[in-house]
Amino acid sequence: MSSPGLQRSLGLGDAVFLGLGSMIGAGVFAVWSPAADAAGTGLLWGLAIAAVVAFANATSSAQLAAAHPTSGGTYAYGRAELGPWWGFTAGWGFVIGKTASCAAMALTFAAYAAPAGWERPVGIAAVIALTATNLFGITRTALLTRIVVVLVLLCLTVAVVAAASAPRGPVAPVDAVDGGSYGILQSAGLLFFAFAGYARIATLGEEVRDPARTIPRAITLAFAGAVVVYAVVGVAVLSALGPAGVAASSDPLAAAASAGAAWTTPIVRIGAAAASLGALLALIAGIGRTTFAMAREGDLPRALAAVHPRRHVPHRAEVAVGIAVVALVAFADLRGAIGFSSFGVLLYYLVANVAAARQGAAARRYPRALQVLGAAGCAVLAATLPWQSVVAGLAVVAIGLLLRAVRLRITRAA
């Protein structure tokens, strides 16, 4: 008897909202401070660079998804176009980096929603609840994501209007770029964290109807929407607080909004909590599908490749991801999660760009120059992340490659 498979039940709107739910997550509330600390008055240049690199990556993902409508995203694309080691490197970096990001999102939600001292228990409860939601089927995940995205956009609209009415923040000299070129590139690497959500669309390749057409369109639409949102919010926050104020604030969007209308603070907190939940929901789903794809190929324990016979979800992979995130929320210090996650995702897209560049004329949808730009951009942004993030990322990748080499040696000897 054959194992049940995943079910193609998602349309274009579902896929777009799942991508938006990942991109318009807690990053739109939290990423501005470290980015402004790195770039100073060059923050918007960093955002522009991140958007350009992300656009190149999005086109590579769309081109690959059209040719390989399967679960796993770049893990599957790398295996198909470049070989198993490339695919493993992408998948391992994604799973480890984004699992840490899940825990960070859970704690971000708890920071806004929980009483002091209860952050970790509330974060754990959120992970359990959203993992359970995913287990009921991908259509339930998509419906809840739609609700969350609409709520977040409404809260962001209130915050931006309030920030626009605030007294203008201190203006630095036009020629002053506090962080220099290196600082701008470092801020771009951190801001790239915000745009990485379209990967979640690609990981759902076996659950989208007409994937060769739907996934490329969904990636383009979700990315365009996220760029507009981040650009508007970035300008509003900088105008209200100035670069120094953004860098010094632990909650810059709330500070910018309250400078224009103090009554908006609870609304921003609600939006940030909802955005964190939306990102966490989509992340767990995406990591679960990549884990499922890696298990199916033997790169993770094959028991995780099971699909629920009624719900048509990779239930064991989803539960395993949930357990890992709960453990991190309970015990880990995740202050460096944004940089660490950015390194893993940049590595993931580096492989995607190389794989897309290798595709022939029959599969080509975009100029190869875009893939070269994307690969170079990923390499540069990864190298300019905070050194602690780079070292941690390289160490995790090396451990994964070593484990795979040992597994293959044991398999051949058996």
N, C-alpha and C positions, 0 to 999 in steps of 0.2 A: 504493500500500500504506500503510495507516494505521500510525502509530507505536504500539508496545506501550504499555500503560498500567500503572499501579500495580495491585497485587492486594490484594483484601480478605481478609486471612489472619489478622488479630488479633482475639482475643476480649476479653471484659471483663477477665479476669485479666491478660492481656498488657498492656492499656492502663493498668490500675492500677499495675502494677509499673514500667512505663516512666515514669509520672508520679512514683512514689515514688523511683525511681532518680535523677531530676532534682532532687527536693526534698530528699531525705535524702542529699545529697552532701557535699562538703567544707565547705559552709556550716555544718553542725551542729558541725563541729570548729573552724572558723576565724572565724566571724562574731561571736562573743561579745565578743572583745577590742575591736574598734573600736566596737561598739554600747555596751559598758559605758563606754568612754572618753567617749562622747558623753553618755550618759544617767545614769551613776553609779547611784544607788539606784533610779532610774526605769527600769531596764533592762526589767523585766517589763511595765511599762506600755507601753514601746516595742514589745515583742513582741505585746502584746494589740492595739495599734493596727494593727500590720502584719497581724495575722491578720484583723481586721475588714475592712480594705481589700482584702486578698487574697480574702476570702470573697465580697465584692461583685463583684470581678473574675471570680472563678470562676463565679459564677452567670451573669454576662454571657457568658462564653466558652461555657458549657454551652448557653445559649439560642441563641446564634449558631451553634454547631456543629450543633445539631439542624436548623436551617433551611438550613445550607450545608455539607453533608458533602463537603468538598473539601480538598485539601492547601493549606497556607499559613497556616492560622490567621487571625489578625486582619488580615493582609495581604489575604486573600481576602474576609473579612467587611467590612472597611473599603471595599474597592472596590465590593462589592455593595450596601451600605446607604448609603454616604456619597459615593462617587466615587473615581476613580483616585488623586487626590493624597493623600487620607486613607489609602488602602490603602498607597500607596508609603511615606508617612511612617512608618507602623507597621512595615512590612516592613523598611525600611532601618534603622530604629533597632534592631530585633530582630537582624538579621543582623550588623550591626557590633558592637553591644554584646555579643552572645552569642559572637561569634568571639573577642573579647578574653577573655571569661569562659572559653571553652574552653582558651585558652592558660594562663590562671591555674590552671585545674583540673589541667592537665598538669604544671605546675611544682609545684603542691601535692602531687600524687602523687609526683613525683621527690624533693621535700624529705623525704618519709617513707621512700621506697624506695631512693634512690640514695646511693652513697658521696659524701662531700664532694668538690666539684669536678666531679661527673658529672651534676649536676641537669639541665642543658639537653639533653645527649645522651639521657638516660633519658626525659625528657619528650617529646622528638621521637619516640623509639621507641614510646612509648605511643600517641601520636597516630596514627602509621602503622599500628600493630597494630589499633587500634579502628576506624579508617577502613576497613581491610581487612575487619574483621568485619561492618561495616555493608554492605559491598559483596556479601556472601554472601546477603543477604536480611533483611527486617525480622523474620522469625521467629527467626533466629539472634541478632539484636540483643535481642529480647525474652527469649530463653532466658538469655543471658549476664547481662542486667539482673536477672532473678529471682535468679540465683545470688549476684550481688553484693549485692543488697538484703538477702537473708537473712543473709549474712555480716556486713554492716554492723550490722544490728539485733542480732545476737548480741553483737558487740563493744560496742555502745552499752549493752546490758543489763548487761554486766560492769562497764563504766565507771560507770554510774549507781549500781549497787549499791555499788561501792567508794567513790564520792564521798559517798554517803549515810552511810557509816560513818566519814567523816573528821571530825575536830574542827570545830566550827562556825566559819566565817570571821568576821572582825570585823563587828559589827553597827553600822550607822550610825544616827543618830537618825531616828525615824519621819518627821519633817517635813523631813528633808534630802533634796532631789532635786538632786544635784550639777549636772546639766546644765540644769536648768530645763525649761520647756515646749519651748523650741527644741531642747535636747539630746535630749529624749524623742522629738520628731518626727524628728530626724536619725537617731537609733538605729532608729526604725521604718522609715525609708527604707532603711537598711542591712540590717535584718532582713528586709525585703520580698524582698531578693535570695534568701532561703531558700525562699520560698513560690512562686516564679515557675515552678516546674517543670511545673505542669499545662498550661502553654502547649504543651509537647511533645506532649501527648495530642491537642490540637486540630489541630496541624500534620499529624497522621497521618490526616486525615479520609477519604482515599481508600484507606486500607489497613486499616480497621477494619470488621468485619462489623456490619451493622445500625447504622450510625453515629448515626442520629437518636436511638436508644435507648442505645447503648453509651457514646458519648462523654460525654454529660451525667452518667451514672452513674459512669463512671470518674473524671471530674474531681472529683465530690463525694467519692468514697471515698478517692482519693489525697490530696486536700486535708485531709480529716478525719484521716487517718492521720499526715500530716506535722505537723499542729497538735499532736496528742497527743505525738509524739516531741519536738518542739522545746520544748514546755512542760515536759515531764519533765526534759529535759536542762538547760534554762535554770535551773530551780529547783535541781537538783542542783549545778550549777556555782556558782551564787550562794551556796548554803548552805555549800559547802566552802571557797570562797576569799574571799567578800565582794566587793562591787563594785570596790574598789581592786585586789584581787588579780586579778580577771578582766581588768580594763583593762590591768594591767601584764604579764600573761602572754602569750607568743607562742603558747602551746598550752594554753588554759585547761582543756579537758576532760581532757587527760592530766595536768595539774597537779592537778586536783580528784580524779581517780581515784587518782593515786599518793599523795595525802595520806591516803587511806584504806587503800590496799594498794599498796605499791611495785611488786609483781610485775605489776600491770596495765598498766604503761607500754608494753611491746611489743604487748599486745593492742589498746590504743588506737591505736598507730601502724599496725597492720595494718588496723584499721577505717577509719582516716582515708585510708590509701592506697587501700583498696577503694572507699570512698565517692567519692573523687576520680575513680577510673576509671569508676564507675557514672554519675556526673554527666556526665563527658566523653563517654561512649558515647551517652547520650541526647541531649546537646546537639548532637553532630555530626549525629545522625539528624534532629533537629528543624530545625537550620539548613539542612541539605541539602534538606529538603522545602520550606522557605520560599524558599530560593534557586531551587529547581525551579519553584515557583509563580510567582515574579517573572520568571523567564526565559521561562516560557510566555506571559506577558502582554507581554513585550518590555521590562520594566523592568530586567532584567539580560540579558547576551548570550544570545540564543535557543539557542545551542549547548548551554547548560547544562540545557535542558529535555528532553534525551534520557533515555529509560528503557531499561534493559538488557532485551533480549528474553527472556532465561531467568530472571534473578534478580528482575525486576520492581522494580528500585530505580532512583532517579535517579542513576546512577553518575557522570556527569560533574559534577553539582552536589556530590555527596559528595566526589569527588576534589578539586574546587576548594576546598571548605571545608577539607579536610585540608591542602592546600598552604598556605593562608592561615594556619592555626593553627601549622603547622610553622615558617613564617617568623617569626611573633610569638614563639614559644617560643625560637627561635634568637637573636633580636636585640633584643626589646623589654623594657623595664622595666615590669612589670605590677603595681606596688605599688598603683596606684589602680584596678585592674580592677573591684573590687566596686562602688565608687561609680559608675563609668562604666557598668557593666552595669546597675546598678539604675536609672539615668536612662533608658537605652534601653528597659528593660522597663516602667517606669512610663509612658513615652510610649506604648508598645505597648498597654498596658491602658487608658490614657485613651481611645484610639481605639476599643477594644473596647466600653467603657462607653457612649460616645456612639453607636456603631453599634447596640448593643442597645436603647438608649433610643428610637431611631428606628423600631424594629420595631413592626408593627401588632399588633392583638389576636390574630390567628390564630397568630402565632409566639411570643406572650408566654407565658413560663413563670414569671417572677418579677416582683414589683412594680417599677415604674419607679423608685421611690424608691431601691432598691438600686443601680441604675445611676447615679443622681445622686450617691449617697454614694461609689460607686467612683470616678467621674470626679473629684469634688472631692478625695477622698483621694489619688489619684494626683498631681494637680496640687500639692497641699500638700507631699506627701512628696518629690516631685521638686525643688521649690523649696528645701527645707530640707536637701538633701544637701550635702556639702562643696562649697564654691564651685568648686573645681577640676573636680569631676565635672560640675557643671552647665555650666560654660563649655565643657569638652571635648565634652559631649553636644550642646549647642546648635550648636557649630561643625561637628560631624560631620553633624548633621541638615541644616544649611544647605548644606554641600557636596553632600550627596545630592540635595537639592531643586534646586540649581543645575545639577548634572549632568543631571537628568531634564529640566529646562527646555531645556538646550542640545540634548539628544538629540531632543526633540520638535520644536524649531525646525529642526534639520537634516533630520529626517524629512519635515516639511511642505515644506521647500525642495527636496527631491530630486524 
